[in-house]
Amino acid sequence: MKTIACIGDWGYETLPDFVRHSLKDVDCIFLLGDNFYPSGVESLDDEQWEKKLRKHFPPEKRKYVVLGNHDYLGDVYAQIQYTFSKKYFTWYFPHFFYDEKDIENDAHFFFIDTALLAPQYTLNLLHNCNINEHYLQIYYFLIDHFAMKQREWIVREVKRSTAKWKLIIGHYPVISGGRHQISNEVYTFIKDLCKNYSIDYYISGHEHNVQLLQSFGTNFIISAGLNHTYEVEKIGQTKFCTDEKGYIQLELSRKHILTYFVNADQRFLLHVNCK
C-alpha cells in the first residue's frame, strides 16, 4: 500500500502547523502547482526554496511536482533544473509532463501541465498578475513547442497503459464548486480522456479549498486548502467540499483507493474505491 499526500497552492511562507507532522507517515507527496507565491521562483538560488519547500515538507519524502499559473510568473525552467541540481534530492519535476508507474500497487500516474492545455485561460490569469514580458515570451515559446506534444503524449500513454489504476495530476480543475471559472479547454480534453480511457482519478488544485466530486465515472479531487482558503459551494457532482484548512490523502493498493481529508484535528475517510 502507498499513502500519498495531495497538496496544491502551498507556496506561501506559512502553512498550518499540523501539516508537517501529518506528512510523517506518507510515502510521497503530489505538489499540485502554484508552488511559489506570488510569482514563482527566479533561479536555483532563490531563497524561496529554503523558506517554503524545505520549511514545509519532510526532506526524505519524494515530491512529484506540476506547475500552476503563478509559477509561470517566474522561471519555470528553474523548477525543472532543481530536480537535477543535487540541491534537494526528493524534488521530482523532470519535465512539464511526465509519468510514473507504481508496479507494486498496479497504478500509473500522469503528471500534466494544465497551463499548456489552456493557453487563453492562462494568459488571462497571467496578464491579470502583470506578468513580466520576458516570462510571457517564455510561455508563448512553451505553448508553441509543447502544447500539442503534451496532448498527443497523454492520449498515447493512457491508451497504452495496462495499469489497474490510472490517475492524472494537474493544476486546473475540471469541475468545481469553487469561485474560479473552469477552463473549457481543460474540461473538454480531460472529460474525453476520462470517458475514453477509464481514468480513475483527476487530482488538481487552484481553487484554494478541498473538494471531492464524481462525474464521467471518474473521481475528481481538488486539494488546495492550506492557505488563504476560498468559499466553496456544493454542486451536482459534489461528494465533499470544505473551505476548512486541510488536504487530501490517498491510500492506494491493488484492491482499493481510500480518500481521506486531513485537518488539524483528525483524518477521516471520505470515499472507498474498490476494483
N, C-alpha and C positions, 0 to 999 in steps of 0.2 A: 504494500500500500504506500501511496505517496500523498503527503499533505502539502498543498500549495496555497500560499497567501496571494491574493489578488489585490493590488493597491495602485490606484491611479491618482493623478493630480496631487502628488505628495510633495512637490518641490519647494516647500517653504522651510524656513529655519526652525520652526516649531511644529511638532506633531504631539498628539496626546501621549501622556506618559505610559499608558498601558501598551502601546504599540510594540515597542522593542521587546518587552517582556513576553508578549503573546507570540512573538516570532521565534522564540527559542525552540519550539517543538515542530516547526515546519521543516520540510525538506528543501523547498525552494520558494522563490518569490517572483511573481509576474508583476513588473512595473509597467503600468498601462498608459504612460505618456504624460505630458506636462510635467516632466521630470525636474525642471528648474524654473521657478517663477522669479521675476515676471517674464524674463526674456532669454531663456536658455542659458548656455554657457558660452564663454568667449574663447576658451582654449583648454588644453590638457592641464594647465596650471591654475585654472580658475579656482578661487577659494571656495566656491560653492561645492566642489567635490568633497571637501572636508566638512564644511558647515552643514551640509544637507545629507548627502549619501552616507558618508562614514558615521555621521552623528545618529542617523535614524535606524540603520539596519545592521544586524549582526554581520561581521565581515566574512564569516565562514559560509554563509548561505548564498547559494547561487541565485543571481538575479537575471531573469530574462526580460529584455527591455524592448519597448516600442516607443516611437515618438508621438508627441502631441503637438497641437498647433503652437503652443507657447515655445516649444523647443525650436521651432523654425524662426523665431525672432533672434536666435543666436547661431552659433556654429554647430550644425548638426553633424558635420564630419568629426568634430572633436568627440562626440558621444560614441561614434563608431571606433575611432582611434583609441579610445580609452580601454576598449576590450583587449587591444594588442600592446598596450603600453607598459605592462607589468607593474603599474601603479596600484592596481586593485584587482586581484585575480578572479573575483566572483562576479564582476560586472560583465554580462554577456550580451553584446549587441554587434554582431559581426557584419550586418548589412541592413538596409532599410526593410527588407523582408527576408525571412528565413524560416526553417522548420526544425523541429526536434522530435525524435522518436523516443518513446518510453517503452522498451521491449517488455520489461517485467510486467507492466500493467496494461499492455496492449493499447497504448494511446499514441496519438500523433497530434502534435501542436504546430499550428501555423501562425507565425507572427507577422503582421502586416502593417503597412504604413497607410493609415486612412487619409492622411493629408494628400497622398498621391492618388487616392481613389476619388477624391472630391476637390478638384482644384478651385472651382469657383467659390464654393462654400468656404474653403480655407483662405482664399485671397481676401474675402470679405472680412474674416476674422483678423488676418494679418494687417490689413490696412486700418482697421479699427484700432489696432495697437501701434500704429505709426512705425511699421517695420522699416528698418534701415535699408537703403537702396541696395547695398552690397548683398545682404542676405536675401532680399527679394529676388535678385538676379540668380542667386544660387537655387532658390526654389523653382524658378522658371526652368533652369537647366535640368533640375531633377525631374520635373514633370516631363520634359521633352525626352529624357533618356530612360526613365524608369517607370512611368505611369502605365504604359501599355505592357511593358515587360512583367510588371507585378501582376496585372490581371491575367496574363497568359500563364504565368508561373503558377499561381494558386489554383486556377482551374485545372491545369495539368496535374498538379501534385495531389489535390484532394480526389481527383478522379482515379488516380493510380494507387492511392493509399488503401491498404488492406487492413488497417488498424480497426479494432472494435470501437474505439472512442476517437472521434475527431473533434478538436477544439480549435477555433480561430480566435486570435487575440489581437485587438486593435485599440484605437483611442476613441474614435467617434462611435456613439451607439447607433443601433439600427431602429429600435423602438424605445420609447421612453415616456414617462410621465413628468419629466423634468422641464425646466424652463428654456433650454436651448432648442433651437429649431433643428429638426432632423435633416440631414443631407439626403436628397433624393437619389444622388449617385450611389452613396453608401447603401441606402435602403434597397434599391433595386438590385445592385450587384450581389450583396450578401444574401438577400432573400432568395435569389436564384441558386446560389451555392447551397443554401440550406435545403431547398426543395429538391434539387437535383442530385445531391451527393450526401445526404443524410448527416448533416453537421449536428453534433450533439449539443455543443455549447458555443456561443459567441460571447466573449468577455471584453468589456470596454470600460472606459472612464468618462471624463469630460463633463458629467452632469453635477459633480460635487454633491452627490448623495449616494445611497445604496438602493439598488432595485434588483429584483428577480422577476422576469417576465417570460412568458411562453407563447410562441407562435411558430407556424410553419413546421411543427414538430421539433423545434429547437428551443433550448433554454438560453435566455439572454440575461447575462449578468452585467450590471453596472456597479462598479466598486470604486467610488471616488469620494468617500465621505469622511476624510480625516482632517480637513482644514477648510474653513470658510464654506460651510455646507449651505446648499440652496434648498428651498422648499420643493417638495415633490408631491404629485397627485396620483391616485390610483386611476389607471385606465383599464380598458377591457382585458388586456393581456397580463395585467399585474398580478403576481402571486405574493409579493412582499415589496414594501418600499418604506424608507425612513430617511429623514434628514438628521437623525441622531449620529453622532460621530462613531464610526466603526468601519469594518471592511469584511469582505467575503473570504472564507477559506473553503477549499475543496479537498475532500478525501477521496482519492481515486484508487480503484483496484480493478482487476479484471471483471469482477462481478457487478460493481456499482460505483456511482459517484455520489457522494454526500455533499450537500451545500450547507455551510454554516455561516451565520452572522456573528461577528466578534465585536464586542464593545468593551467598555471599561469594567463591566460587572460580570460578564459571562460569555460563553459561546453556546449559541443554541441552534438546533437543527431546523433548516428551512425546507429541505427537499431531498428526497431519495430517488435516484435514477438507476434502475436495475436493467441489465441485459442478460 
